[in-house]
Amino acid sequence: MNAGQFVKGNIPWNKDTVGVMKLNKTSFKKGNTPPQQKPKGYIQERLKKGKVDAVVINIDWQGNRKHDYSYPRYIWETYHNQDLPQGMVIYHKDGNNLNNEIGNLEAITRAELIRLNK
């Protein structure tokens, strides 16, 4: 009867198989990049109902890669040469999320953002 357990002395079915359960040394060669990898500094516009909803960049103001890094945040940090303080968000003064001029961007706290959105 099989109780769902390995009995001492039994050999697993995949013993000595190559490349089935684990990677080997030649699986990934140096210099090969996956097709979905984007180059450093890649800018992407996201569409929602046919209109541009957000612009995403994958590089921060110091040149490091970031995943889904906000373009307005990148512009604000590049202009001020500092990271956005923790707990702060970038707010568009005129309400147009596509107007990413530095005069339209303001760093505010999340509490202020809640008051503005009421």
Secondary structure, 3 states (H helix, E strand, C coil): CCCCCCCCCCCCCCCCCCCCCCCCCCCCCCCCCCCCCCCCCCEEEEEECCEEEEEEEEECCCCCEEEEEEHHHHHHHHHHCCCCCCCEEEEECCCCCCCCCHHHEEEEEHHHHHHHCC
